[in-house]
Amino acid sequence: HMETSQESQDVKLFCSIYTYSGSVHYTDVVSETWGKKCDGMLFASDKSNSTTGHMQLPSASRHGYRYSSMIQRMRTMFAYLYDNFLDDYDFFHFSGDDTYLLVENLKELLASDKVKEWEVVPDQYFIGGFWLNWRGVKFPKGQFYLGGGSGYTLSRKALKAHVEGPLQTCNVTTDNAMEDIFFTKCIFQQLTTKFFDTRDEFGAHRYHQNNITVHSTWPDTDKNYGLWTRAVLPQSLKYVEEEFGFPYVVKEKYISNSSVAFHRHSDPWQLRRMEMLLYKDLENECS
């Protein structure tokens, strides 16, 4: 279900993707599909390439551009967008290159009165994503982290506050892959403890840490999806139920009709398949 209104069309959204030169087969598909619906796009990479649209941003990590460099690479991306694009866009979404973003639905959420009313409060910032807390992480009671799989979305106000505040002193030398955990921890510790609930009016979730197949079949499947369905998702759903009163939902009650992101596509053809199912005439495509 794709939602479009005049208000959502007026939202200026910048999509920032962390990637590397060996992942062009993914970023090419992003450019062909959902990426062209963003008002601005960055493929933050290890090498610049005008053909693929990749732009090399410095990495302060001792790991260079490997996955274990993600905290430092994200710090650079936050600073780069602040320095160059802060005043040109209303919202900024950050994710990896194996994510499918439903841009129309995201813009519809960002244009909603609920988000506008949230942002107008001085000490509140729109930082949207999926709330995770499970035994392998153990955030303090009442806290959580925003899953980096679907990515997370920051308003201009939030990006400005983050770069001018926590980014200056938090995780300056921390160097590993858990950017989502450490980013959210910095926000809780140094900016705000108030986070926007991105679920829809029925309690279904919009930001998804796995692909549509996993979320539409789990837990009624014999397929083993590993740690994700064994611990991360069920423990997180139980946590937000106990801590915040969010209903424990699965399958069609879990997936919002206004979902904005799905993650963990193991091959670029899965991104093309999402595009086909959402936008194409299937009779013509499959004939």
C-alpha positions, -999 to 999 in steps of 0.1 A, spaced: 0 0 0 16 33 -12 4 66 3 8 100 -14 -6 133 -5 3 169 -15 18 174 20 41 143 16 52 155 -18 64 187 -3 87 168 22 124 170 11 141 137 20 178 130 17 187 93 16 222 84 28 235 49 21 267 34 35 283 11 10 317 3 -7 331 -1 -42 325 -39 -42 287 -34 -37 280 -16 -69 256 -44 -79 234 -33 -50 237 5 -54 230 3 -91 197 -14 -83 189 12 -55 195 39 -82 171 21 -106 144 16 -80 136 35 -48 166 57 -48 154 79 -76 124 89 -54 146 105 -28 152 143 -32 189 138 -25 211 107 -24 246 98 -11 264 65 -16 291 69 10 319 47 -2 356 39 -2 361 51 -37 345 79 -58 330 69 -91 310 93 -112 294 64 -131 280 46 -101 274 77 -80 297 65 -52 315 92 -32 345 85 -11 342 98 24 371 96 48 372 67 73 387 74 107 385 37 115 416 15 119 395 -10 100 393 12 69 360 6 51 353 -29 64 320 -37 82 337 -32 115 343 4 107 307 14 108 307 36 139 334 58 125 319 59 90 285 69 103 301 97 123 316 110 91 283 108 73 265 127 100 291 155 98 292 156 60 254 160 57 254 186 84 282 206 67 268 204 32 230 197 31 214 206 65 194 235 52 184 219 19 164 190 33 137 184 59 147 148 68 176 124 64 174 86 62 205 64 69 207 28 59 228 2 41 226 -8 5 206 -40 11 175 -21 23 144 -14 3 129 20 12 92 28 5 98 65 0 62 75 -5 52 59 27 81 74 46 73 109 33 36 104 42 47 96 78 71 125 79 44 149 67 18 138 93 4 160 119 17 136 145 53 142 135 48 180 131 33 182 166 62 161 180 89 183 164 74 216 176 82 207 212 116 222 221 132 191 236 118 166 212 134 154 180 121 131 153 145 101 153 125 73 138 132 35 136 125 1 151 130 -3 189 153 -32 198 164 -45 232 174 -82 238 196 -102 261 227 -99 239 226 -61 243 208 -54 275 200 -17 274 188 -2 307 152 -5 316 131 20 296 158 23 268 164 5 235 183 10 203 171 18 168 178 -11 145 203 -2 118 189 -28 93 159 -7 83 179 24 89 167 53 109 153 87 100 163 121 115 147 154 111 168 185 103 163 195 139 176 161 151 206 160 128 216 195 138 213 187 175 231 154 172 261 169 153 264 200 175 260 179 206 266 142 211 287 137 180 314 161 194 322 139 224 304 106 221 321 76 204 350 97 192 373 67 192 349 38 195 356 15 166 334 -14 157 303 -24 136 275 -17 161 267 18 149 230 15 157 236 6 193 262 33 200 243 60 181 212 54 201 231 52 233 246 86 227 212 101 220 198 87 253 229 98 273 234 133 258 204 145 239 170 131 248 152 101 263 120 108 243 117 88 210 89 89 185 67 58 182 67 50 145 40 23 146 7 29 127 -27 34 143 -32 -4 146 0 -10 164 17 -25 133 54 -17 127 68 4 98 106 -1 101 116 -37 94 149 -53 102 144 -82 78 128 -88 45 92 -93 37 94 -131 35 108 -134 71 83 -110 86 53 -125 68 60 -161 77 77 -160 112 70 -177 136 48 -201 116 77 -215 95 102 -244 97 129 -223 82 157 -213 105 165 -175 102 192 -178 129 198 -154 158 173 -129 144 142 -150 149 156 -171 177 164 -141 200 165 -106 186 130 -102 173 110 -122 199 129 -108 229 126 -72 215 88 -76 209 84 -90 244 104 -61 259 84 -33 242 52 -51 252 63 -52 289 80 -18 290 58 4 267 26 -16 263 31 -23 226 11 -54 216 31 -85 207 22 -88 170 34 -111 141 29 -116 104 1 -95 89 -5 -77 123 32 -69 125 36 -55 90 20 -21 86 2 -12 54 22 20 55 56 2 61 86 23 51 116 -1 50 126 -37 47 162 -50 52 184 -81 47 180 -87 10 207 -113 2 207 -105 -35 200 -74 -56 173 -93 -75 152 -92 -43 152 -54 -44 140 -56 -80 113 -81 -70 100 -56 -44 99 -29 -70 80 -52 -94 55 -63 -68 48 -27 -56 48 -8 -89 47 -30 -120 19 -46 -140 25 -82 -130 5 -96 -159 29 -78 -184 60 -85 -163 54 -122 -160 40 -130 -194 
